[in-house]
Structure formats: C-alpha cells, structure tokens
C-alpha cells in the first residue's frame, strides 16, 4: 500500500478522496513531478499543493502534501458535520450515477465517429472501441462504469490475446477519446478518464535503422575524385574523419601542437595523434579556418556531386565516414579483444559521452552481418 503524507500526519477519511492511500519517495523533484503528472488527472492534482523534501529515503518520504481545506475542516469537525459531508458526497455520487445510466454509449459513439472526416481514422477508432465493448460483455462490466483498474486488466487481456503494441496503443487511444466525449457531453465530473493514465500505453517498439557505411572502394573513389577536381578541403576533411573518426564540427576549434591535436565539439574535448601525412594536409588546407557549418555544407555538397556523377554507389553524408571509421575499428580488433573492450575503446575514440550511445548505434542499429 502507498500512503500520502501531510506535513503533520497521514490524511484520514480516505473514503472522501478518489484514490487509495499512497506513499512515495523520490531522489529528485523532477521524478516526483513526473510521477504526479503521469498518475493523477488535473482535478485530483489540484486538490493538493505538492511539496518536495530533498534527501528522502524509504524511511523518510520525499513527497509531502499540504492538507486541502476539506481535510483541515474534517480534522476539527464534529461527527455530525462529518456525516453531513459524507451524505452530501453520496448524493453527488448518486446524481452522477443517474447521469451515467442515461448514456446511450452506442449512439454517442456513432455520432462521434460521424464527425470524423477520415475513413481510416473512423475504422481505427471503431475497431478499438469494438474490442473494448467485447471485453466488457465477456466480463459482465457496464462500459460507462469502467475504471482505471479495469483498464489495466483490459490491457493485460489484450496482450494475452496476441494484440501487438501498435494495436494496444490505438485501442487505448480510441477509448480515451470516446470517454472524453461522454464526460464532456453529459457534464460528469468524473475524477479521471479510465483510459487517461499514460502508464496504460505500452512502449513503442524501437525501429531498427541500418547505418549507411561507405566501403573502402567508395572512400578511395571519392578521395581520388576530390583530389583530381582540386576540391582539397573536402578531400582533407573526409580523409581525416575516415582515418580518426573525428566529428566534422571538431575542426573549427581544433588546436594542434606538434603531432597532437585537441578538438572541442558536442562530445566535449578530445585529443588525436596525427602522423606526418595528416600534419602536411592540415598545414596546406587548415580546416579550422572555416566554421563547422560552412565546412559541413561544403563537404556534403561535394559528396552529393560525387554521387550524381556516379563516383560513389550511395549518397553519403560527412557523418557516414565516422561510421566507416567505427566499423573498420570493430573489424580490425574483433579477433584480438573482447567485445566489451572493443566497445569501450571505440566509445573513447569517437568521443561519446556515454558508452550506451556506442552500443546502441554500432551493435543494435547496425546490420550485424557486416561485422
């Protein structure tokens, strides 16, 4: 069980509130805000003033709530006054129940669907709501009395019956739109839409995107083309990126001393060791005299021209040659180092702030057969 704490004591008279008792602890205020935003509708959130206490733990809850006016009144009220409040609430609940009983859900649904111009959207909404009505019928639930707890079980039922993630998401979305219309049309002050909580929606499946990686032939052909055309700035940039895995934005603030260069880009500061060929190229064609934006535009323009002229098989961007460096690094080291060691070294060479980035890009998004 969870319990919401006030500054002084646990809140009493929980029957007056639209949720069971709750207790939370969070390491940051952002976590607390996100939880409240996800699990409670605006009407419920407005009942309280949320306060966060830093340095919380399981023994020291961090989510504190100022007592609402109703709670303060009840703590000092006589038994007769409390009974009067409870009777008033029961009368309001009865009035809402009468309104619910008057709802013709099927009629409301058809009117709503009739206002939607797109035939495909109408079909999607109808399919989702039909699944909902089928579930209610098989479980002897009155649809207009559907609760958030019922919705949680409904999602599990859809999963058990083989519904895919996109199907479940569209079904929940369809039902949420229908209930929003019902409560608005009939002025029912329901605490929350039963399909409102974001936690009902299963996470979207990640789409695997294959990286475009130049092969050695395309790299050589572009370099030969750029050199022959005297496009020596793009020639130098691509040669160094393919050789060292640098970002195109790293050249703008690059500072070199001897054979060591220090760059600064979105990955932070990073150092490289150049050979004599690299130093000769950079002295002849100093890339750091151009802004990162201008240099990237120039290189991408010549890569596009090379593709249009049939020099390369694919239309590459300058960033694809970082992938070339990474894949070649993986291939060269796969027989000598463990996979974890290779990824750690590669992450450092690419200047990734997190090794997770390296793993996701080069192990999950890449066609593994190419390794």
PEKA-V740580 format. One record per helix or strand. SS is the DSSP state (H for helix, E for strand). FROM is the first residue (numbers start at 1). TO is the last residue. If there is no record, write none. Layout:
# PEKA-V740580
<<SS & FROM & TO> <SS & FROM & TO>>
This chain:
# PEKA-V740580
<<E & 5 & 6> <E & 10 & 10> <H & 14 & 16> <H & 29 & 39> <H & 42 & 45> <E & 49 & 52> <E & 57 & 57> <E & 60 & 60> <E & 63 & 66> <H & 69 & 76> <H & 79 & 101> <H & 105 & 114> <H & 119 & 138> <H & 143 & 145> <H & 148 & 160> <H & 165 & 186> <H & 198 & 200> <H & 216 & 228> <H & 232 & 244> <H & 248 & 250> <E & 255 & 257> <E & 260 & 265> <E & 268 & 273> <H & 276 & 284> <H & 287 & 289> <H & 292 & 308> <H & 320 & 333> <H & 339 & 350> <H & 355 & 364> <H & 368 & 370>>
